[in-house]
Amino acid sequence: MADKKIQNTWYVSVNIPHQEKTGHYSRRAEAFASEADAKRFANAKIAAGAEISAGTINPFAPKRVVGPSQIKQWLSEKDK
């Protein structure tokens, strides 16, 4: 069996406003191949007024979780 290459290493989770909820989940996530792509998406969602969180997708290491209170700091960090 061939090794599976991980395509997406970052996610951004967006809080769905109460009036737009369609089921049990109040958040929707998008996956990205790079931290830079995730940051671009996050910036656009923040500009639209959304609350977001982000992080790395398992089994990517090192593991990173960025909560809503840490998003602005994460967005200001230089990509590695």
Backbone atoms as SQL, in Angstrom:
CREATE TABLE atoms (id INTEGER PRIMARY KEY, chain TEXT, resi INTEGER, resn TEXT, atom TEXT, x REAL, y REAL, z REAL);
INSERT INTO atoms VALUES
  (1, 'A', 1, 'MET', 'N', 0.847, -1.184, 0.000),
  (2, 'A', 1, 'MET', 'CA', 0.000, 0.000, 0.000),
  (3, 'A', 1, 'MET', 'C', 0.886, 1.238, 0.000),
  (4, 'A', 2, 'ALA', 'N', 0.618, 2.162, -0.861),
  (5, 'A', 2, 'ALA', 'CA', 1.416, 3.387, -0.976),
  (6, 'A', 2, 'ALA', 'C', 1.096, 4.341, 0.168),
  (7, 'A', 3, 'ASP', 'N', 2.097, 5.133, 0.546),
  (8, 'A', 3, 'ASP', 'CA', 1.863, 6.144, 1.572),
  (9, 'A', 3, 'ASP', 'C', 0.920, 7.202, 1.034),
  (10, 'A', 4, 'LYS', 'N', 0.021, 7.624, 1.890),
  (11, 'A', 4, 'LYS', 'CA', -0.918, 8.665, 1.533),
  (12, 'A', 4, 'LYS', 'C', -0.298, 10.025, 1.852),
  (13, 'A', 5, 'LYS', 'N', -0.252, 10.896, 0.879),
  (14, 'A', 5, 'LYS', 'CA', 0.278, 12.235, 1.111),
  (15, 'A', 5, 'LYS', 'C', -0.835, 13.116, 1.678),
  (16, 'A', 6, 'ILE', 'N', -0.518, 13.833, 2.735),
  (17, 'A', 6, 'ILE', 'CA', -1.499, 14.726, 3.339),
  (18, 'A', 6, 'ILE', 'C', -1.630, 15.961, 2.452),
  (19, 'A', 7, 'GLN', 'N', -2.823, 16.196, 1.954),
  (20, 'A', 7, 'GLN', 'CA', -3.060, 17.327, 1.065),
  (21, 'A', 7, 'GLN', 'C', -3.305, 18.618, 1.830),
  (22, 'A', 8, 'ASN', 'N', -4.101, 18.548, 2.872),
  (23, 'A', 8, 'ASN', 'CA', -4.455, 19.738, 3.639),
  (24, 'A', 8, 'ASN', 'C', -3.898, 19.616, 5.050),
  (25, 'A', 9, 'THR', 'N', -3.256, 20.677, 5.503),
  (26, 'A', 9, 'THR', 'CA', -2.646, 20.639, 6.825),
  (27, 'A', 9, 'THR', 'C', -3.254, 21.646, 7.792),
  (28, 'A', 10, 'TRP', 'N', -4.033, 22.594, 7.297),
  (29, 'A', 10, 'TRP', 'CA', -4.655, 23.621, 8.146),
  (30, 'A', 10, 'TRP', 'C', -6.160, 23.657, 7.928),
  (31, 'A', 11, 'TYR', 'N', -6.885, 24.057, 8.971),
  (32, 'A', 11, 'TYR', 'CA', -8.328, 24.278, 8.843),
  (33, 'A', 11, 'TYR', 'C', -8.668, 25.648, 9.431),
  (34, 'A', 12, 'VAL', 'N', -9.758, 26.206, 8.953),
  (35, 'A', 12, 'VAL', 'CA', -10.342, 27.409, 9.541),
  (36, 'A', 12, 'VAL', 'C', -11.805, 27.076, 9.776),
  (37, 'A', 13, 'SER', 'N', -12.249, 27.268, 11.008),
  (38, 'A', 13, 'SER', 'CA', -13.620, 26.986, 11.401),
  (39, 'A', 13, 'SER', 'C', -14.350, 28.311, 11.601),
  (40, 'A', 14, 'VAL', 'N', -15.513, 28.433, 10.986),
  (41, 'A', 14, 'VAL', 'CA', -16.283, 29.674, 11.012),
  (42, 'A', 14, 'VAL', 'C', -17.567, 29.457, 11.794),
  (43, 'A', 15, 'ASN', 'N', -17.841, 30.336, 12.749),
  (44, 'A', 15, 'ASN', 'CA', -19.081, 30.277, 13.521),
  (45, 'A', 15, 'ASN', 'C', -20.246, 30.670, 12.614),
  (46, 'A', 16, 'ILE', 'N', -21.280, 29.865, 12.602),
  (47, 'A', 16, 'ILE', 'CA', -22.475, 30.142, 11.801),
  (48, 'A', 16, 'ILE', 'C', -23.469, 30.909, 12.676),
  (49, 'A', 17, 'PRO', 'N', -23.863, 32.115, 12.250),
  (50, 'A', 17, 'PRO', 'CA', -24.842, 32.880, 13.047),
  (51, 'A', 17, 'PRO', 'C', -26.122, 32.066, 13.274),
  (52, 'A', 18, 'HIS', 'N', -26.749, 32.276, 14.417),
  (53, 'A', 18, 'HIS', 'CA', -27.925, 31.511, 14.825),
  (54, 'A', 18, 'HIS', 'C', -29.005, 31.469, 13.740),
  (55, 'A', 19, 'GLN', 'N', -29.279, 32.584, 13.093),
  (56, 'A', 19, 'GLN', 'CA', -30.352, 32.630, 12.092),
  (57, 'A', 19, 'GLN', 'C', -30.023, 31.825, 10.836),
  (58, 'A', 20, 'GLU', 'N', -28.749, 31.454, 10.631),
  (59, 'A', 20, 'GLU', 'CA', -28.359, 30.686, 9.455),
  (60, 'A', 20, 'GLU', 'C', -28.148, 29.204, 9.744),
  (61, 'A', 21, 'LYS', 'N', -28.295, 28.781, 10.980),
  (62, 'A', 21, 'LYS', 'CA', -28.055, 27.383, 11.330),
  (63, 'A', 21, 'LYS', 'C', -29.089, 26.491, 10.661),
  (64, 'A', 22, 'THR', 'N', -28.591, 25.386, 10.128),
  (65, 'A', 22, 'THR', 'CA', -29.484, 24.471, 9.419),
  (66, 'A', 22, 'THR', 'C', -29.557, 23.097, 10.061),
  (67, 'A', 23, 'GLY', 'N', -28.792, 22.882, 11.105),
  (68, 'A', 23, 'GLY', 'CA', -28.783, 21.567, 11.729),
  (69, 'A', 23, 'GLY', 'C', -28.189, 21.646, 13.116),
  (70, 'A', 24, 'HIS', 'N', -27.496, 20.598, 13.489),
  (71, 'A', 24, 'HIS', 'CA', -26.946, 20.497, 14.833),
  (72, 'A', 24, 'HIS', 'C', -25.647, 21.271, 15.020),
  (73, 'A', 25, 'TYR', 'N', -24.967, 21.597, 13.928),
  (74, 'A', 25, 'TYR', 'CA', -23.650, 22.206, 14.029),
  (75, 'A', 25, 'TYR', 'C', -23.724, 23.719, 13.915),
  (76, 'A', 26, 'SER', 'N', -22.950, 24.400, 14.733),
  (77, 'A', 26, 'SER', 'CA', -22.946, 25.858, 14.687),
  (78, 'A', 26, 'SER', 'C', -21.667, 26.387, 14.049),
  (79, 'A', 27, 'ARG', 'N', -20.805, 25.490, 13.568),
  (80, 'A', 27, 'ARG', 'CA', -19.571, 25.892, 12.921),
  (81, 'A', 27, 'ARG', 'C', -19.394, 25.079, 11.637),
  (82, 'A', 28, 'ARG', 'N', -18.733, 25.674, 10.671),
  (83, 'A', 28, 'ARG', 'CA', -18.368, 24.991, 9.426),
  (84, 'A', 28, 'ARG', 'C', -16.879, 25.201, 9.217),
  (85, 'A', 29, 'ALA', 'N', -16.188, 24.187, 8.739),
  (86, 'A', 29, 'ALA', 'CA', -14.744, 24.279, 8.563),
  (87, 'A', 29, 'ALA', 'C', -14.355, 24.100, 7.103),
  (88, 'A', 30, 'GLU', 'N', -13.272, 24.764, 6.730),
  (89, 'A', 30, 'GLU', 'CA', -12.649, 24.623, 5.421),
  (90, 'A', 30, 'GLU', 'C', -11.215, 24.166, 5.657),
  (91, 'A', 31, 'ALA', 'N', -10.687, 23.321, 4.783),
  (92, 'A', 31, 'ALA', 'CA', -9.323, 22.824, 4.908),
  (93, 'A', 31, 'ALA', 'C', -8.437, 23.477, 3.850),
  (94, 'A', 32, 'PHE', 'N', -7.156, 23.654, 4.193),
  (95, 'A', 32, 'PHE', 'CA', -6.211, 24.348, 3.323),
  (96, 'A', 32, 'PHE', 'C', -4.874, 23.627, 3.281),
  (97, 'A', 33, 'ALA', 'N', -4.182, 23.750, 2.152),
  (98, 'A', 33, 'ALA', 'CA', -2.886, 23.103, 1.965),
  (99, 'A', 33, 'ALA', 'C', -1.776, 23.819, 2.720),
  (100, 'A', 34, 'SER', 'N', -1.952, 25.096, 3.004),
  (101, 'A', 34, 'SER', 'CA', -0.881, 25.842, 3.679),
  (102, 'A', 34, 'SER', 'C', -1.463, 26.807, 4.706),
  (103, 'A', 35, 'GLU', 'N', -0.595, 27.211, 5.621),
  (104, 'A', 35, 'GLU', 'CA', -0.993, 28.194, 6.628),
  (105, 'A', 35, 'GLU', 'C', -1.324, 29.530, 5.965),
  (106, 'A', 36, 'ALA', 'N', -0.579, 29.896, 4.928),
  (107, 'A', 36, 'ALA', 'CA', -0.834, 31.164, 4.229),
  (108, 'A', 36, 'ALA', 'C', -2.230, 31.178, 3.608),
  (109, 'A', 37, 'ASP', 'N', -2.635, 30.066, 2.996),
  (110, 'A', 37, 'ASP', 'CA', -3.985, 29.976, 2.411),
  (111, 'A', 37, 'ASP', 'C', -5.046, 30.089, 3.502),
  (112, 'A', 38, 'ALA', 'N', -4.801, 29.433, 4.630),
  (113, 'A', 38, 'ALA', 'CA', -5.750, 29.492, 5.745),
  (114, 'A', 38, 'ALA', 'C', -5.869, 30.920, 6.266),
  (115, 'A', 39, 'LYS', 'N', -4.749, 31.624, 6.351),
  (116, 'A', 39, 'LYS', 'CA', -4.775, 33.010, 6.836),
  (117, 'A', 39, 'LYS', 'C', -5.534, 33.931, 5.879),
  (118, 'A', 40, 'ARG', 'N', -5.367, 33.731, 4.575),
  (119, 'A', 40, 'ARG', 'CA', -6.106, 34.556, 3.607),
  (120, 'A', 40, 'ARG', 'C', -7.612, 34.361, 3.774),
  (121, 'A', 41, 'PHE', 'N', -8.029, 33.108, 3.905),
  (122, 'A', 41, 'PHE', 'CA', -9.440, 32.800, 4.102),
  (123, 'A', 41, 'PHE', 'C', -9.938, 33.404, 5.417),
  (124, 'A', 42, 'ALA', 'N', -9.149, 33.243, 6.479),
  (125, 'A', 42, 'ALA', 'CA', -9.520, 33.773, 7.799),
  (126, 'A', 42, 'ALA', 'C', -9.672, 35.285, 7.756),
  (127, 'A', 43, 'ASN', 'N', -8.750, 35.974, 7.093),
  (128, 'A', 43, 'ASN', 'CA', -8.839, 37.432, 6.976),
  (129, 'A', 43, 'ASN', 'C', -10.136, 37.851, 6.297),
  (130, 'A', 44, 'ALA', 'N', -10.513, 37.148, 5.247),
  (131, 'A', 44, 'ALA', 'CA', -11.750, 37.478, 4.536),
  (132, 'A', 44, 'ALA', 'C', -12.969, 37.269, 5.424),
  (133, 'A', 45, 'LYS', 'N', -12.977, 36.180, 6.187),
  (134, 'A', 45, 'LYS', 'CA', -14.122, 35.907, 7.066),
  (135, 'A', 45, 'LYS', 'C', -14.199, 36.923, 8.206),
  (136, 'A', 46, 'ILE', 'N', -13.054, 37.309, 8.750),
  (137, 'A', 46, 'ILE', 'CA', -13.043, 38.326, 9.811),
  (138, 'A', 46, 'ILE', 'C', -13.545, 39.657, 9.268),
  (139, 'A', 47, 'ALA', 'N', -13.126, 40.006, 8.055),
  (140, 'A', 47, 'ALA', 'CA', -13.586, 41.250, 7.423),
  (141, 'A', 47, 'ALA', 'C', -15.102, 41.250, 7.248),
  (142, 'A', 48, 'ALA', 'N', -15.676, 40.055, 7.078),
  (143, 'A', 48, 'ALA', 'CA', -17.129, 39.923, 6.934),
  (144, 'A', 48, 'ALA', 'C', -17.833, 39.856, 8.288),
  (145, 'A', 49, 'GLY', 'N', -17.050, 39.907, 9.388),
  (146, 'A', 49, 'GLY', 'CA', -17.636, 39.930, 10.718),
  (147, 'A', 49, 'GLY', 'C', -17.814, 38.581, 11.385),
  (148, 'A', 50, 'ALA', 'N', -17.210, 37.528, 10.840),
  (149, 'A', 50, 'ALA', 'CA', -17.367, 36.189, 11.407),
  (150, 'A', 50, 'ALA', 'C', -16.381, 35.945, 12.545),
  (151, 'A', 51, 'GLU', 'N', -16.778, 35.080, 13.471),
  (152, 'A', 51, 'GLU', 'CA', -15.880, 34.610, 14.528),
  (153, 'A', 51, 'GLU', 'C', -15.282, 33.301, 14.037),
  (154, 'A', 52, 'ILE', 'N', -13.950, 33.197, 14.113),
  (155, 'A', 52, 'ILE', 'CA', -13.297, 32.003, 13.584),
  (156, 'A', 52, 'ILE', 'C', -12.297, 31.423, 14.572),
  (157, 'A', 53, 'SER', 'N', -11.923, 30.186, 14.310),
  (158, 'A', 53, 'SER', 'CA', -10.795, 29.533, 14.970),
  (159, 'A', 53, 'SER', 'C', -10.059, 28.777, 13.873),
  (160, 'A', 54, 'ALA', 'N', -8.846, 28.330, 14.173),
  (161, 'A', 54, 'ALA', 'CA', -8.041, 27.652, 13.157),
  (162, 'A', 54, 'ALA', 'C', -7.103, 26.664, 13.826),
  (163, 'A', 55, 'GLY', 'N', -6.437, 25.873, 13.002),
  (164, 'A', 55, 'GLY', 'CA', -5.450, 24.947, 13.542),
  (165, 'A', 55, 'GLY', 'C', -4.959, 23.974, 12.501),
  (166, 'A', 56, 'THR', 'N', -4.083, 23.088, 12.941),
  (167, 'A', 56, 'THR', 'CA', -3.547, 22.069, 12.055),
  (168, 'A', 56, 'THR', 'C', -4.432, 20.828, 12.120),
  (169, 'A', 57, 'ILE', 'N', -4.436, 20.093, 11.017),
  (170, 'A', 57, 'ILE', 'CA', -5.233, 18.882, 10.901),
  (171, 'A', 57, 'ILE', 'C', -4.358, 17.692, 11.292),
  (172, 'A', 58, 'ASN', 'N', -4.879, 16.789, 12.125),
  (173, 'A', 58, 'ASN', 'CA', -4.139, 15.571, 12.487),
  (174, 'A', 58, 'ASN', 'C', -3.876, 14.754, 11.243),
  (175, 'A', 59, 'PRO', 'N', -2.752, 14.137, 11.097),
  (176, 'A', 59, 'PRO', 'CA', -1.659, 13.951, 12.046),
  (177, 'A', 59, 'PRO', 'C', -0.526, 14.956, 11.881),
  (178, 'A', 60, 'PHE', 'N', -0.779, 16.105, 11.283),
  (179, 'A', 60, 'PHE', 'CA', 0.264, 17.108, 11.070),
  (180, 'A', 60, 'PHE', 'C', 0.890, 17.509, 12.398),
  (181, 'A', 61, 'ALA', 'N', 2.210, 17.612, 12.419),
  (182, 'A', 61, 'ALA', 'CA', 2.920, 18.029, 13.628),
  (183, 'A', 61, 'ALA', 'C', 3.879, 19.152, 13.265),
  (184, 'A', 62, 'PRO', 'N', 4.063, 20.139, 14.075),
  (185, 'A', 62, 'PRO', 'CA', 3.508, 20.221, 15.428),
  (186, 'A', 62, 'PRO', 'C', 2.046, 20.650, 15.396),
  (187, 'A', 63, 'LYS', 'N', 1.288, 20.115, 16.321),
  (188, 'A', 63, 'LYS', 'CA', -0.137, 20.425, 16.452),
  (189, 'A', 63, 'LYS', 'C', -0.288, 21.869, 16.888),
  (190, 'A', 64, 'ARG', 'N', -1.227, 22.573, 16.284),
  (191, 'A', 64, 'ARG', 'CA', -1.493, 23.962, 16.670),
  (192, 'A', 64, 'ARG', 'C', -2.986, 24.208, 16.608),
  (193, 'A', 65, 'VAL', 'N', -3.511, 24.820, 17.661),
  (194, 'A', 65, 'VAL', 'CA', -4.907, 25.233, 17.708),
  (195, 'A', 65, 'VAL', 'C', -4.915, 26.726, 18.021),
  (196, 'A', 66, 'VAL', 'N', -5.646, 27.488, 17.209),
  (197, 'A', 66, 'VAL', 'CA', -5.720, 28.936, 17.380),
  (198, 'A', 66, 'VAL', 'C', -7.179, 29.276, 17.672),
  (199, 'A', 67, 'GLY', 'N', -7.446, 29.659, 18.908),
  (200, 'A', 67, 'GLY', 'CA', -8.811, 30.006, 19.308),
  (201, 'A', 67, 'GLY', 'C', -9.196, 31.399, 18.859),
  (202, 'A', 68, 'PRO', 'N', -10.473, 31.731, 18.959),
  (203, 'A', 68, 'PRO', 'CA', -10.952, 33.044, 18.533),
  (204, 'A', 68, 'PRO', 'C', -10.186, 34.215, 19.181),
  (205, 'A', 69, 'SER', 'N', -9.791, 34.061, 20.437),
  (206, 'A', 69, 'SER', 'CA', -9.084, 35.157, 21.109),
  (207, 'A', 69, 'SER', 'C', -7.636, 35.296, 20.629),
  (208, 'A', 70, 'GLN', 'N', -7.114, 34.307, 19.905),
  (209, 'A', 70, 'GLN', 'CA', -5.730, 34.326, 19.438),
  (210, 'A', 70, 'GLN', 'C', -5.604, 34.583, 17.935),
  (211, 'A', 71, 'ILE', 'N', -6.716, 34.721, 17.242),
  (212, 'A', 71, 'ILE', 'CA', -6.697, 34.822, 15.784),
  (213, 'A', 71, 'ILE', 'C', -5.913, 36.040, 15.303),
  (214, 'A', 72, 'LYS', 'N', -6.133, 37.207, 15.876),
  (215, 'A', 72, 'LYS', 'CA', -5.429, 38.409, 15.404),
  (216, 'A', 72, 'LYS', 'C', -3.920, 38.261, 15.547),
  (217, 'A', 73, 'GLN', 'N', -3.467, 37.654, 16.640),
  (218, 'A', 73, 'GLN', 'CA', -2.038, 37.422, 16.829),
  (219, 'A', 73, 'GLN', 'C', -1.523, 36.444, 15.763),
  (220, 'A', 74, 'TRP', 'N', -2.246, 35.366, 15.519),
  (221, 'A', 74, 'TRP', 'CA', -1.857, 34.380, 14.513),
  (222, 'A', 74, 'TRP', 'C', -1.761, 35.018, 13.129),
  (223, 'A', 75, 'LEU', 'N', -2.742, 35.854, 12.786),
  (224, 'A', 75, 'LEU', 'CA', -2.739, 36.490, 11.468),
  (225, 'A', 75, 'LEU', 'C', -1.543, 37.429, 11.291),
  (226, 'A', 76, 'SER', 'N', -1.050, 37.996, 12.385),
  (227, 'A', 76, 'SER', 'CA', 0.084, 38.915, 12.297),
  (228, 'A', 76, 'SER', 'C', 1.434, 38.209, 12.268),
  (229, 'A', 77, 'GLU', 'N', 1.470, 36.900, 12.580),
  (230, 'A', 77, 'GLU', 'CA', 2.710, 36.136, 12.547),
  (231, 'A', 77, 'GLU', 'C', 3.167, 35.899, 11.117),
  (232, 'A', 78, 'LYS', 'N', 4.473, 35.881, 10.921),
  (233, 'A', 78, 'LYS', 'CA', 5.042, 35.531, 9.616),
  (234, 'A', 78, 'LYS', 'C', 4.859, 34.037, 9.395),
  (235, 'A', 79, 'ASP', 'N', 4.525, 33.639, 8.167),
  (236, 'A', 79, 'ASP', 'CA', 4.397, 32.226, 7.833),
  (237, 'A', 79, 'ASP', 'C', 5.769, 31.580, 7.848),
  (238, 'A', 80, 'LYS', 'N', 5.788, 30.330, 8.266),
  (239, 'A', 80, 'LYS', 'CA', 7.053, 29.587, 8.344),
  (240, 'A', 80, 'LYS', 'C', 7.360, 28.895, 7.056);
